[in-house]
């Protein structure tokens, strides 16, 4: 983050119209023995959610793009969700599969 901010400051000093895009918000921890990952926005135009047993998956969408997600219990797939979020990939073609274990375990082609 500091490196990106330094680059923006240097480019602005040199007269370039550079804009700082901000830092990615992500946190990963274990609370009371439960692994948790939170990344990106808390709210968007749509939310996908599934709770099964001790596992919760919540994916926040805006205009068919992942803008945030929350995983508790089983955090597998966080890297895939994060990659899709950072690339601002349009997930419309497989939106109904995002919460499926087959999606983030490699069983469903994206």
C-alpha positions in Angstrom: 0.0 0.0 0.0 2.7 2.5 0.9 4.6 1.7 -2.3 1.5 2.4 -4.4 0.9 5.7 -2.5 4.5 6.7 -3.0 4.2 6.0 -6.8 1.1 8.2 -7.0 2.7 11.0 -5.1 5.8 10.9 -7.3 3.7 10.9 -10.5 1.6 13.8 -9.2 4.7 15.8 -8.4 5.9 15.1 -12.0 2.6 16.5 -13.3 0.8 13.2 -14.2 -3.0 12.9 -13.6 -2.6 9.8 -11.4 -5.3 8.7 -9.1 -4.8 6.5 -6.1 -7.3 3.6 -6.4 -7.2 2.8 -2.7 -6.1 -0.3 -0.8 -7.8 -3.7 -0.9 -9.7 -4.4 2.3 -9.1 -8.0 3.4 -8.7 -9.7 6.7 -8.1 -13.3 7.6 -8.2 -14.7 11.2 -9.4 -17.5 13.4 -12.0 -16.6 16.0 -13.0 -19.1 18.7 -11.5 -21.8 16.5 -13.4 -20.8 13.3 -11.4 -19.6 10.3 -12.8 -16.4 8.8 -12.0 -14.3 5.7 -13.5 -10.9 4.9 -12.6 -9.0 1.8 -14.0 -6.0 -0.1 -17.3 -4.3 0.3 -19.9 -5.1 2.9 -22.8 -4.2 0.6 -23.7 -4.1 -3.0 -26.7 -4.4 -5.3 -27.0 -8.2 -4.7 -25.9 -10.7 -2.1 -25.5 -14.5 -2.5 -25.5 -16.4 0.7 -25.5 -20.0 1.9 -25.2 -21.4 5.4 -24.7 -25.1 5.9 -23.7 -26.5 9.4 -20.7 -24.4 10.6 -20.0 -22.9 7.2 -21.2 -19.5 6.0 -20.5 -18.1 2.5 -21.6 -14.6 1.5 -20.7 -13.0 -1.8 -21.5 -9.3 -2.4 -22.1 -8.4 -6.0 -22.6 -5.1 -7.9 -23.5 -5.2 -11.6 -22.5 -8.9 -11.9 -19.1 -8.3 -10.3 -17.8 -9.5 -7.0 -17.2 -6.5 -4.8 -16.8 -8.4 -1.5 -17.1 -11.7 0.2 -17.2 -13.2 3.7 -16.3 -16.8 4.5 -16.6 -18.5 7.9 -15.8 -22.1 8.7 -14.7 -23.5 5.3 -12.7 -20.8 3.7 -11.6 -22.7 0.6 -12.2 -20.7 -2.6 -11.2 -17.4 -1.1 -8.4 -17.1 -3.6 -10.7 -17.6 -6.5 -13.3 -15.1 -5.2 -10.5 -12.6 -4.5 -9.1 -13.0 -8.0 -12.5 -12.5 -9.6 -13.0 -9.5 -7.4 -9.7 -7.8 -8.2 -10.1 -8.5 -11.9 -13.6 -7.1 -11.8 -14.6 -10.1 -13.8 -18.2 -10.4 -15.0 -19.6 -13.4 -13.2 -23.0 -13.5 -14.8 -22.3 -16.7 -16.8 -21.7 -18.7 -13.6 -23.3 -16.6 -10.9 -25.6 -19.5 -9.9 -22.6 -21.7 -9.3 -20.4 -19.4 -7.2 -21.5 -20.9 -3.9 -21.2 -24.5 -5.0 -18.2 -26.4 -3.6 -17.6 -27.7 -7.1 -17.0 -24.1 -8.3 -14.1 -23.3 -5.9 -12.7 -26.8 -5.8 -12.2 -26.9 -9.6 -15.2 -29.0 -10.6 -16.9 -26.3 -12.5 -15.3 -24.4 -15.4 -15.5 -20.6 -14.9 
